[in-house]
Amino acid sequence: MSSSKKSSSKLDLYVIARIIEALKERKHLNRTALATVTGLSYDRLVRYLSWMSEQGFVTLDTEGIVHLTNEGQHAYEQLVQWILKHIGQLKFRRLEPRT
């Protein structure tokens, strides 16, 4: 099995949606702030960002700032629609208010 398939087999769609939701709301964040806002450990966030970058959902600039791509925005919208259709409700962890 390829490493991409191995890493994606343990990903949580709700976590991916929380990451994208945070980036949609705040436009861009550094990895540490994104980990804090999403409630993820830094190591776990980095694993998700690696996969999301491979999919074209996010980009990381040279200063470590994470940016949501148009593809990431589209994937989020599709994911939310799928969850609403098949699960019936969204239960993303509430993001901390901006300070």
C-alpha positions as CSV (number, residue, x, y, z in Angstrom):
1,M,0.0,0.0,0.0
2,S,1.3,3.5,-0.8
3,S,2.2,5.9,2.0
4,S,-0.6,8.2,0.8
5,K,-3.2,5.5,1.1
6,K,-1.8,4.4,4.5
7,S,-2.0,8.0,5.9
8,S,-5.4,8.7,4.4
9,S,-6.9,5.5,5.8
10,K,-6.9,7.0,9.3
11,L,-8.1,10.5,8.5
12,D,-11.3,11.8,10.1
13,L,-13.5,13.8,7.7
14,Y,-14.8,16.0,10.6
15,V,-11.2,17.0,11.5
16,I,-10.5,17.9,7.8
17,A,-13.7,20.0,7.8
18,R,-12.7,21.7,11.1
19,I,-9.3,22.6,9.6
20,I,-10.9,24.0,6.4
21,E,-13.6,25.8,8.5
22,A,-10.9,27.6,10.5
23,L,-9.1,28.6,7.4
24,K,-12.3,29.8,5.8
25,E,-13.1,32.0,8.8
26,R,-9.6,33.4,9.3
27,K,-8.3,33.3,5.7
28,H,-4.9,32.0,6.8
29,L,-3.1,30.9,10.0
30,N,0.3,29.6,11.1
31,R,0.4,25.9,12.0
32,T,0.6,26.5,15.7
33,A,-2.5,28.8,15.7
34,L,-4.4,26.4,13.5
35,A,-3.6,23.5,15.8
36,T,-4.9,25.5,18.8
37,V,-8.1,26.7,17.0
38,T,-9.0,23.2,15.8
39,G,-8.1,21.5,19.1
40,L,-5.5,19.2,17.4
41,S,-2.1,18.3,18.6
42,Y,0.6,19.9,16.5
43,D,1.8,16.5,15.2
44,R,-1.6,15.4,14.3
45,L,-2.3,18.7,12.5
46,V,0.9,18.4,10.5
47,R,-0.1,14.9,9.3
48,Y,-3.5,16.3,8.2
49,L,-1.9,19.3,6.5
50,S,0.5,17.0,4.6
51,W,-2.4,15.0,3.2
52,M,-4.5,18.1,2.5
53,S,-1.5,19.6,0.7
54,E,-1.2,16.5,-1.5
55,Q,-4.9,16.8,-2.4
56,G,-4.4,20.5,-3.3
57,F,-6.7,21.7,-0.4
58,V,-4.1,23.9,1.3
59,T,-0.8,25.5,0.6
60,L,2.0,26.4,3.0
61,D,4.1,29.4,2.3
62,T,7.8,29.8,3.1
63,E,6.9,31.2,6.5
64,G,4.7,28.3,7.5
65,I,1.4,30.1,7.0
66,V,-1.4,27.8,5.8
67,H,-3.7,29.0,3.1
68,L,-6.9,27.4,1.9
69,T,-7.1,26.9,-1.9
70,N,-10.2,27.1,-4.1
71,E,-10.0,23.3,-4.3
72,G,-10.1,23.1,-0.5
73,Q,-13.1,25.5,-0.4
74,H,-14.9,23.3,-3.0
75,A,-14.1,20.1,-1.1
76,Y,-15.5,21.6,2.1
77,E,-18.7,22.6,0.5
78,Q,-19.1,19.1,-1.0
79,L,-18.3,17.5,2.4
80,V,-20.8,19.6,4.3
81,Q,-23.5,18.7,1.7
82,W,-22.7,15.0,2.0
83,I,-22.8,15.1,5.8
84,L,-26.1,16.9,5.8
85,K,-27.6,14.5,3.3
86,H,-26.4,11.3,4.9
87,I,-25.9,12.2,8.5
88,G,-28.5,14.9,8.9
89,Q,-26.5,17.4,11.0
90,L,-23.1,19.0,11.4
91,K,-21.2,18.6,14.7
92,F,-17.9,20.4,14.2
93,R,-16.1,21.5,17.3
94,R,-17.0,25.2,17.9
95,L,-14.1,27.5,17.0
96,E,-12.7,29.9,19.6
97,P,-13.7,33.5,19.0
98,R,-11.2,35.8,17.4
99,T,-9.2,38.0,19.7
